[in-house]
């Protein structure tokens, strides 16, 4: 795979990789960063910055205040609709929420990623679902969710050992099972909801349902076109955890 990659991560099935700690991302222009798999670009819009002080490697800050609601990263190189229709994909990322949602809908306003334009009942979305006072700094434990086909079928995994720290999170979906991972802990749920095809909307920190953008730090984001095993998820976790003191 060349020098673009951390050689310890799983590369089989990798179709998208954003890594601001990699110089090929970090030194790019202010509006685009390369997808390290294809060398194509993902466009950043809205409120964001690079943070080089919080951790040993740079992270991207999106919407890091109580009012910003437009910052997002547009993934231009992956057709998530195709992956979801096959019911076989994995998303793994490092992130830390900084603020609660901007309205009473803390779930919607905490959405970091979604598979289709309607994030409620036509596809799936990833969100940080711990409720709190809208617009206030996040102080709780991270509880990451995947909503599949409908928000009420959400599957979640907690970082129960600490509060407000960077989390390495994975959701790996097969036709029969959703596996969730957060900082060393696994949980699974059988019989994921049937995905109803829609318009692909691959964006980080954005929701087409109008609930607002996710606020916080993003250190890494990868998408696979296969269901990663538990050992493969742990391989990625162990390769990346040192960056964030985990």
C-alpha positions as CSV (number, residue, x, y, z in Angstrom):
1,X,0.0,0.0,0.0
2,X,3.0,2.3,0.1
3,X,3.9,5.0,2.6
4,X,0.5,6.6,2.9
5,X,-0.6,4.0,5.4
6,X,0.2,3.0,8.9
7,X,1.6,-0.5,8.0
8,X,-0.1,-2.1,11.1
9,X,-3.7,-1.4,10.1
10,X,-5.9,-3.8,8.1
11,X,-5.6,-2.9,4.4
12,X,-7.7,-5.7,2.8
13,X,-11.1,-4.2,1.8
14,X,-10.0,-0.6,2.6
15,X,-11.8,1.8,0.3
16,X,-11.5,5.1,2.2
17,X,-8.9,6.5,4.6
18,X,-8.8,10.0,6.1
19,X,-5.8,10.4,8.5
20,X,-4.9,13.9,9.5
21,X,-1.8,12.5,11.3
22,X,-0.5,11.5,7.9
23,X,1.5,14.3,6.3
24,X,-0.2,13.8,2.9
25,X,-3.4,14.9,4.6
26,X,-2.1,17.4,7.1
27,X,-0.1,19.5,4.7
28,X,-2.8,19.8,2.0
29,X,-4.8,22.9,1.2
30,X,-7.3,24.5,3.6
31,X,-10.4,23.1,1.8
32,X,-9.4,19.6,0.6
33,X,-7.7,16.6,2.1
34,X,-6.8,13.4,0.2
35,X,-8.4,10.1,0.6
36,X,-5.2,8.1,1.1
37,X,-6.6,5.0,-0.7
38,X,-7.4,6.7,-4.0
39,X,-5.4,9.9,-3.8
40,X,-8.7,11.7,-4.6
41,X,-10.0,14.5,-2.4
42,X,-12.6,14.9,0.3
43,X,-13.9,18.5,0.6
44,X,-14.1,20.2,4.0
45,X,-16.7,22.9,4.3
46,X,-17.9,25.1,7.2
47,X,-16.1,25.5,10.5
48,X,-13.0,23.4,11.1
49,X,-9.4,23.5,11.9
50,X,-6.3,21.3,12.4
51,X,-5.4,20.7,16.1
52,X,-1.8,19.8,16.7
53,X,-1.7,20.2,20.5
54,X,-4.3,17.9,22.0
55,X,-2.7,14.6,21.0
56,X,0.7,13.3,19.8
57,X,-0.6,13.5,16.2
58,X,-2.8,16.1,14.5
59,X,-6.6,15.8,14.5
60,X,-9.4,17.7,12.7
61,X,-11.7,19.9,14.8
62,X,-15.2,20.3,13.4
63,X,-17.7,22.7,14.8
64,X,-15.8,23.2,18.1
65,X,-18.2,25.6,19.8
66,X,-21.8,25.8,20.9
67,X,-23.3,27.5,17.8
68,X,-21.4,26.2,14.8
69,X,-23.6,23.8,12.7
70,X,-22.2,23.7,9.2
71,X,-18.8,22.0,9.3
72,X,-18.6,18.7,7.4
73,X,-16.2,16.5,5.3
74,X,-17.6,15.4,2.0
75,X,-16.4,11.9,1.1
76,X,-16.2,11.9,-2.7
77,X,-14.8,8.5,-3.4
78,X,-17.1,5.9,-1.9
79,X,-20.6,4.8,-2.9
80,X,-22.1,4.0,0.5
81,X,-25.4,3.1,-1.1
82,X,-23.8,0.1,-2.8
83,X,-22.1,-1.0,0.4
84,X,-25.3,-0.8,2.4
85,X,-27.3,-2.7,-0.1
86,X,-24.8,-5.5,0.2
87,X,-25.2,-5.3,4.0
88,X,-21.4,-5.7,4.2
89,X,-19.2,-2.9,5.4
90,X,-17.1,-1.6,8.3
91,X,-16.6,1.9,9.5
92,X,-13.8,2.6,12.0
93,X,-12.8,6.0,13.3
94,X,-11.2,7.9,16.2
95,X,-13.3,10.8,17.6
96,X,-14.2,12.8,20.7
97,X,-17.3,14.9,21.0
98,X,-16.8,18.4,22.4
99,X,-20.3,19.9,22.6
100,X,-23.8,18.6,23.0
101,X,-26.4,19.1,20.3
102,X,-27.7,22.5,19.4
103,X,-31.3,21.7,20.2
104,X,-33.4,19.3,22.2
105,X,-32.6,16.6,19.7
106,X,-29.3,15.6,21.0
107,X,-29.3,12.4,19.0
108,X,-29.7,14.1,15.7
109,X,-27.3,16.9,16.5
110,X,-24.7,14.4,17.5
111,X,-24.6,12.6,14.1
112,X,-21.1,12.0,12.8
113,X,-21.8,9.9,9.7
114,X,-24.7,8.6,7.6
115,X,-25.2,6.3,4.7
116,X,-28.0,8.0,2.8
117,X,-29.7,11.3,2.5
118,X,-32.5,10.5,4.9
119,X,-30.8,9.5,8.1
120,X,-33.9,8.4,9.9
121,X,-35.7,5.7,8.0
122,X,-34.0,4.9,4.7
123,X,-30.6,3.9,5.8
124,X,-28.2,4.1,8.7
125,X,-26.3,6.7,10.7
126,X,-23.6,6.8,13.3
127,X,-24.1,9.1,16.2
128,X,-22.9,10.0,19.7
129,X,-26.0,9.6,21.7
130,X,-25.3,10.7,25.2
131,X,-27.8,13.5,26.1
132,X,-26.9,16.7,27.9
133,X,-27.7,20.4,27.9
134,X,-27.8,21.6,24.3
135,X,-24.9,23.9,23.4
136,X,-22.8,23.0,26.5
137,X,-19.4,21.4,26.6
138,X,-19.5,17.6,26.5
139,X,-18.5,16.1,29.9
140,X,-20.0,12.6,29.8
141,X,-19.1,9.1,28.7
142,X,-19.2,8.4,25.0
143,X,-22.1,6.2,23.8
144,X,-21.8,5.5,20.1
145,X,-24.8,4.3,18.1
146,X,-25.5,2.9,14.7
147,X,-29.1,3.4,13.6
148,X,-29.9,0.9,10.9
149,X,-33.1,1.4,8.8
150,X,-34.8,3.2,11.7
151,X,-33.5,5.1,14.7
152,X,-35.4,2.8,17.1
153,X,-33.3,-0.1,16.0
154,X,-30.1,1.6,17.1
155,X,-27.2,-0.5,18.3
156,X,-24.8,1.1,20.7
157,X,-21.5,0.7,22.5
158,X,-20.2,2.7,25.5
159,X,-16.8,3.8,26.6
160,X,-17.7,3.1,30.2
161,X,-14.3,3.3,31.7
162,X,-13.7,7.0,31.3
163,X,-15.4,10.3,30.4
164,X,-14.8,12.7,27.5
165,X,-11.8,11.0,26.0
166,X,-10.9,10.2,22.4
167,X,-12.6,6.9,21.3
168,X,-11.7,4.5,18.6
169,X,-15.0,3.2,17.4
170,X,-16.0,0.5,14.9
171,X,-19.3,-0.8,13.5
172,X,-19.0,-3.9,11.3
173,X,-22.1,-5.0,9.4
174,X,-22.9,-8.3,7.9
175,X,-26.2,-9.7,6.5
176,X,-26.8,-11.3,9.9
177,X,-25.0,-9.3,12.6
178,X,-23.9,-5.8,13.6
179,X,-20.7,-5.8,15.7
180,X,-19.9,-2.6,17.6
181,X,-16.5,-1.8,19.3
182,X,-15.3,1.1,21.5
183,X,-11.9,1.3,23.1
184,X,-11.5,-2.4,23.7
185,X,-15.1,-3.4,24.3
186,X,-17.3,-5.4,21.9
187,X,-21.1,-5.9,21.6
188,X,-23.2,-7.5,18.9
189,X,-26.8,-7.5,17.7
190,X,-28.4,-10.0,15.3
191,X,-30.7,-9.4,12.4
192,X,-29.9,-5.8,11.3
193,X,-32.7,-3.9,9.7
194,X,-33.2,-4.2,5.9
195,X,-31.6,-1.3,4.2
196,X,-33.9,0.6,1.8
197,X,-31.8,2.0,-1.0
198,X,-31.5,5.8,-1.3
199,X,-29.3,8.6,-2.5
200,X,-25.8,8.1,-1.1
201,X,-24.8,11.0,1.2
202,X,-21.3,10.2,2.5
203,X,-20.5,13.0,4.9
204,X,-18.7,13.2,8.2
205,X,-20.3,15.5,10.8
206,X,-23.5,16.2,8.9
207,X,-27.1,15.1,8.6
208,X,-29.5,15.4,5.7
209,X,-32.4,15.2,8.1
210,X,-31.7,18.7,9.2
211,X,-30.8,18.0,12.9
212,X,-27.4,19.7,12.7
213,X,-23.7,18.8,12.7
214,X,-21.6,16.9,15.2
215,X,-19.1,18.9,17.3
216,X,-15.7,17.6,18.1
217,X,-12.3,16.1,17.1
218,X,-11.7,13.5,14.4
219,X,-8.4,11.7,14.4
220,X,-9.0,9.0,11.8
221,X,-11.7,7.7,9.6
222,X,-11.7,4.5,7.5
223,X,-14.3,2.6,5.5
224,X,-14.1,-1.0,4.4
225,X,-16.1,-2.8,1.8
226,X,-16.1,-6.0,3.9
227,X,-17.2,-7.1,7.4
228,X,-14.1,-6.8,9.6
229,X,-13.6,-9.6,12.1
230,X,-13.1,-8.9,15.8
231,X,-9.4,-9.6,15.5
232,X,-9.1,-7.2,12.6
233,X,-10.8,-4.5,14.5
234,X,-8.5,-5.1,17.4
235,X,-5.5,-4.9,15.0
236,X,-6.5,-1.4,14.0
237,X,-7.2,-0.4,17.6
238,X,-3.8,-1.5,18.7
239,X,-2.1,0.2,15.8
240,X,-3.8,3.5,16.6
241,X,-4.4,3.7,20.3
242,X,-1.0,5.1,21.3
243,X,-1.8,8.3,19.5
244,X,-4.6,9.2,21.9
245,X,-3.2,7.8,25.1
246,X,-5.6,4.8,25.2
